[in-house]
Amino acid sequence: MIVPDLNDSPPPLLLWLLGSVLICALATNALWLARRFASLRARDRHPEQSEGSPSAWVRFFASLPGQAARTPPQIGMTWDGWLWQVGRFLFYLGIPYLVLGGWPQRPFQGLLSLQDMGIVGLGGSWTVARWLGAAGTGLGLGSVALVVLILAWRLANSMPHSPRHPWWAIVIDVAYLEVHWAFYRAALAVLLADLYTGVFAGLGLVYAEWAVSPFWRWGWQQESQAAGQWLRAALALVIAVLFLFTQNLWICLAVHWLVELVFYSHNRQKAHSPPAVVG
């Protein structure tokens, strides 16, 4: 693990963290206001329409951490669709890449290692036995979490909702979220010089980032969105605990993919099943 120079004030790694959260907080709040303003103007011009169409930038920032970061099927590969995709890529993967070594100059370069984020391979301290142990831990904890989440989902979400996004979009979104969460965990573990504290401080930072987003707060007020919001919050906790036990991002990624795709398949079947006939 890379230990930061305590003489730095403030530590460059802390500046990266604050910058990431600040980008999310300022952008989501500014664009929430822009969306509301656009909606009001659209109502004035077209009273028959209750909502204006959100711009590509609004859709992008609605997909920042904690949002349903998935490609709406109606967005084609037009210029705004490409802009939205590039923006997501830069936020979720660009910032961790710069911290890992992509930034051209010190002291903001190379502040984390791949192993800090759990990006490991076969070799060195990661022997076959350790990989099998991590995989077994992931399978066990993931299975228990999946059962609990499905039972809770059935109780909290009785309305059948057809998935609005293709399965491959979920695969991409999970990868984005996992790298983003791993960046927060690793950065705080290095800054605090303690893995346990860093993992849960990173989880708290993820929750705080969601809390400052008006899109996230609005989702809790919508009956069709609240269950999905709860699921993502619970999954973030499950992944944090799993990383604490395995310290392997690939295992976390696999479990997250499994849970998301199981829920995707469950919702798809539930939405297309015919209603029960009573009588």
Secondary structure, DSSP 4 states (H G I P E B T S, - for coil): -PPPPTTSSS-HHHHHHHHHHHHHHHHHHHHHHHHHHHHHHHHHH-TT-SSPPPPHHHHHHTTSTTS-----TT--SSHHHHHHHHHHHIIIIIHHHIIIIISSSTTSSS-S-TTTTT---SBTTB-HHHHHHHHHHHHHHHHHHHHHHHHHHHHH--S----SS-HHHHHHHHHHHHHHHHHHHHHHHHHHT-HHHHHHHHHHHHHHHHHT-HHHHHHHT-HHHHHHHHHHHHHHHHHHHHHHHH--HHHHHHHHHHHHHHHHHHHHHHHHSPPPPP-
